[in-house]
């Protein structure tokens, strides 16, 4: 769910992650893991994750902040609403489980990450896509995205802190 500002000044976070973006994670996240993607949008993430071999996927249309504690999962893989990134990262830190979160590359330079993760900042790793990800809006695959994205990973214990895929 990427975010952009509409001319009316409202935020629109209803962008679906294409399967290609999830495929980038296959070399780094075991398919036997129980995946939790808490941001539903149109619900396609579960289908895409299943298509590439992740068969244990929790992906429900409900409030992440109120419901995550109801699930037993190994890792969160998601593309969160960008208009709410700070709140999402605060919650992820509270949960304290492995995650891979797809966000604009500019997120890595934001002070809020340092403030939230503090002494655990060294557990943050980056998976950098080799191409720009084009999101899906209302069932239509976009062909132009004006910003680059990055997977910010936590507790994945990757071989390198910065990985290009």
Buried (B, 14 or more C-beta within 10 A) or exposed (E): BBBBEEEEEEBBBBBBBBBBBBBBBEEBBEEEBBBBBBBBBBEBBBEBBBEEEBEBBBBBEEEBBEEBEEEEBBBBBBBBBBBBBBBBBBBBBEBEEBBBBBBBBEBEEBEEBEEBBEEEEEBBBBBBBEEEBBBBBEEEEBEEBEEEBBBBBBBBEBEEEEBEB
